[in-house]
Amino acid sequence: MINLIDVGCVGEKLPSPWKKYIKKIDTILSVDPLAEDYQVKEINSKVIHKNCAIFSQEGKRNFYIYNKEACSSLLKMNCDFFIETFGEVPEKYRLKKITEVNCVRLDSLIDDLNVNFDFIKVDAQGTDLEVVKSLGRYLEEQIVGIHIELYFVPHYEGAILFDEADSFLREHNFQMAKSIRRKNSDILNDFLYIRKDNMKRKQIKLVRKIYK
């Protein structure tokens, strides 16, 4: 069994490829500022849902909601990049509204849960490494696998790009195990990182099976 953190959940379905391995998940911590609940009928796991944003620094921050809500972020869309590259900002990336959200660190949440988490899946639109950093000591003490979305270009203002994120993860004993290809892989891609040591070998073996 494995305990999963899902940051940037949509609240309607278990993230791929985990939806095929529901019976292998004991506890899910789901976090999303736009999803008030985690309503997935087929999940028998214990679900802990938090309606907030995750960041390395706690406090109130602006949350930018774009026409395509899945692209909403704590970061502003980099309009200059799109204008220079494509001549305009695509309609789906145009700002719809700004709201204020409460940002918390993952280590603050975990402190109160008494759950030993094994894996984190992050889809936080440019702030994925900030989410990982917010794990604090739990990155070293609990987490053995990370599914992270990283950008190669400045899609969002202030986003940490691939090279810096990859260096951080390697410095913390994580090695890239797989590149999860997508259509716009020249802009961004998803990556699987796994700890290089023997901590939680059973969980690592399960993660490799799920992402085979």
C-alpha positions, 0 to 999 in steps of 0.5 A: 500500500502507498500514501499519496499526496495530490497537489492540483487535484481536479476533485473529479478523478484520481490522477493518471496513472494512479486511477488504475491502482486505487486498491493500492492507495491507503490514504490520499491528501488532495489539495486544490484552491479551486476544488472544495471537495474531492468527489471520486466515487470509486475511491475507497481510500481515506481521503483528506481534502484541503481547499487551499494553495500550497507554496513554500511561504505561507500567507495570502497570495493572489490566485490568477484564474484564466479562461482555461481554469486548469491553467490557473496559478499563483503566478501571472501568465507571461504575456510578453513571452507569448507575444514575442513567441506567437504574436498574441496571448492565446484566448485560453491563457487570458486572465478571467479574474484574480482572487485571493487564496490562503497558501500553506506549506505541506509540512504544516499539513502533514504535521497534523495528520499522523500519516507517513506519505510515500509519493507526491504528484504535483500539477501546480502550473509553474509552482511545482518546485515550490510545492516540493520545497514546502515538504521541508523535512518530509522530503527527506524522511518520507517521500520516495517518489515525485511526479512533477510538471516542469516548464522549459520556457517562461510560460508563467512569470517567475516560474522555476524552470526545468534545469533549476528544478532538476538540480534541486531534486538531484541534490536531494537524492532524487533521480529522474526515472522517466520523462512522461511525454506530452504533445507540447513537450517543448514547452513543458513535460511531466517527470517521475523522480525516485529516491536513489537510496533503499528507503521504502523499497516496497513502495518504490517497487510499486511506483515503478510498476505504476509508471512502467 
